[in-house]
């Protein structure tokens, strides 16, 4: 019975040390899941980020198209678009 108590205390002490140390990382910086996700992430690239319509008559109907492409390696979703 004393042997089981000693083993239990040893396991508890080992778990406590691991918790305090913050569990050393299992992955290296280059092979972590976060690094893989960043490499495969979508990335939006605009041909231009702003447009100036210049001077125009009041109430004129103006139109401009912003062209962009996904230069990342994952699907790019465009959601909740608002005029600035």
QUIBELTA-V142179 format. One record per run of one state. SS is the DSSP state (H for helix, E for strand, C for the rest). FROM is the first residue (numbers start at 1). TO is the last residue. If there is no record, write none. Layout:
<<SS/FROM/TO> <SS/FROM/TO>>
This chain:
<<C/1/1> <H/2/21> <C/22/32> <H/33/39> <C/40/43> <E/44/46> <C/47/67> <E/68/70> <C/71/84>>
